[in-house]
Amino acid sequence: MYTVLKALHVIAMFAAVTLTIGDGLFLSLAVWRRDVRALAALDRLVPGLGLTAAGAISFVVGIALGLVLAATGHLNFLAGWLIAAYVMVAAILLVNVSPFVQRLRPLVREAVAAEAGQVSADKVVQGMSRLRVGLLVAMATNVVLFLAIIADMVLKPF
């Protein structure tokens, strides 16, 4: 049973990282390039940031499975490597509620409206300009934190 739970945990977390980081990289690239059409196209491909939502659900499922694994595997919930993982997960959650990340969804909606001629594309480009550095930092932080969590889970250094 432990092996099945561990496999499910790994699959859920792999999906979470792939969906959230993959989606975030494409969105960040469109914002960085100030490409209104690309940002609107990404919304057409996956409306309403659906990949990010699917990744977030997978992330929560993966965390729940990880906690079940720790309990059924008789692991110490206060082991150093688990505490490090808890802190990094909290950091990921904090990064993703930052204003830079939270402004992305309205910006995508504005890009769609601009492509439909309802909003000025220049207004969207201005929004992208204000968001691009903070979004890049948030994206880079997410990547580093996910890599650190993976290393922590595999190596269990503490």
C-alpha positions in Angstrom: 0.0 0.0 0.0 2.9 2.4 0.9 4.4 1.9 -2.6 1.1 2.7 -4.3 0.6 5.9 -2.2 4.2 6.9 -2.9 3.6 6.5 -6.7 0.4 8.5 -6.5 2.2 11.2 -4.5 5.0 11.4 -7.1 2.5 11.4 -10.0 0.4 14.1 -8.4 3.4 16.3 -7.7 4.9 15.7 -11.1 1.5 16.9 -12.6 1.4 19.9 -10.3 4.9 21.1 -11.2 4.4 20.4 -14.9 1.0 22.2 -15.1 1.8 25.2 -12.9 5.4 25.8 -14.1 4.6 25.1 -17.8 1.6 27.3 -17.8 3.4 30.0 -15.8 6.4 30.0 -18.2 4.2 30.5 -21.3 2.2 33.3 -19.6 5.4 34.9 -18.2 7.0 34.8 -21.6 4.0 36.5 -23.2 4.0 39.2 -20.5 7.8 39.6 -20.7 7.6 40.1 -24.5 4.6 42.4 -24.0 2.7 40.3 -26.6 -1.0 41.0 -26.2 -2.0 38.5 -28.9 0.1 35.7 -27.4 -1.5 36.3 -24.0 -4.9 36.2 -25.5 -4.0 33.1 -27.5 -3.0 31.3 -24.4 -6.4 32.0 -22.9 -8.0 30.6 -26.0 -6.0 27.5 -25.7 -6.7 27.0 -22.0 -9.5 29.3 -21.0 -9.4 30.9 -17.5 -5.9 29.8 -16.7 -7.2 26.2 -16.5 -3.8 24.6 -16.4 -2.9 26.6 -13.4 -6.1 25.5 -11.6 -5.5 21.9 -12.6 -1.9 22.2 -11.3 -3.1 23.7 -8.0 -5.6 20.9 -7.5 -2.9 18.4 -8.2 -0.6 20.2 -5.8 -3.1 19.9 -3.0 -3.8 16.2 -3.8 0.0 15.6 -3.8 0.4 17.4 -0.4 -2.4 15.3 1.1 -0.9 12.1 -0.3 2.5 13.1 1.1 0.9 13.6 4.6 -0.8 10.2 4.3 2.5 8.7 3.3 4.3 10.2 6.3 1.6 8.8 8.6 1.4 5.3 7.0 5.2 5.1 6.5 5.7 5.8 10.2 7.8 8.8 9.4 8.5 11.5 11.9 6.4 14.5 10.9 9.1 16.7 12.6 12.0 15.2 10.7 14.3 18.0 9.4 13.7 17.2 5.7 9.9 17.3 6.2 10.1 20.6 8.1 12.2 22.0 5.2 9.5 20.8 2.8 6.7 22.4 4.9 8.6 25.7 4.8 9.2 25.5 1.1 5.5 24.6 0.4 4.4 27.6 2.5 6.9 29.8 0.5 5.4 28.6 -2.8 1.9 29.4 -1.5 3.0 32.9 -0.4 4.7 33.6 -3.8 1.5 32.6 -5.6 -0.7 34.9 -3.6 1.6 37.8 -4.3 0.2 40.9 -6.1 2.3 40.1 -9.2 0.8 36.6 -9.7 -2.7 37.8 -8.7 -2.7 40.6 -11.3 -2.1 38.0 -14.1 -5.7 36.8 -14.4 -7.2 40.3 -14.9 -4.3 41.1 -17.4 -5.2 38.0 -19.4 -8.9 39.1 -19.5 -7.8 42.5 -20.7 -5.6 40.9 -23.4 -8.7 39.0 -24.6 -10.7 42.2 -24.6 -8.0 44.0 -26.4 -7.9 41.4 -29.1 -11.7 41.8 -29.5 -11.3 45.6 -29.8 -13.0 46.3 -26.5 -9.9 47.7 -24.7 -6.8 49.5 -26.0 -3.9 47.1 -26.6 -1.6 50.0 -25.3 -3.4 49.7 -21.9 -2.6 46.0 -21.8 1.0 46.6 -22.7 1.3 49.1 -19.9 -0.1 46.5 -17.5 2.4 44.0 -18.8 5.2 46.5 -18.3 4.3 47.0 -14.7 3.9 43.3 -14.1 6.9 41.8 -16.0 9.7 42.0 -13.5 7.7 40.9 -10.5 6.2 38.1 -12.4 9.6 37.0 -13.6 10.9 37.0 -10.0 7.8 35.0 -8.8 8.2 32.5 -11.6 11.9 32.0 -10.9 11.2 31.7 -7.2 8.6 29.0 -7.9 11.1 27.0 -10.1 13.8 27.2 -7.5 11.5 26.2 -4.7 10.1 23.3 -6.6 13.6 22.1 -7.5 14.6 22.4 -3.8 11.6 20.4 -2.7 12.4 17.7 -5.2 16.0 17.6 -4.0 14.8 17.5 -0.4 12.4 14.7 -1.0 14.9 12.6 -2.9 18.0 13.3 -0.8 16.4 13.8 2.7 19.5 15.7 3.8 18.3 16.5 7.4 
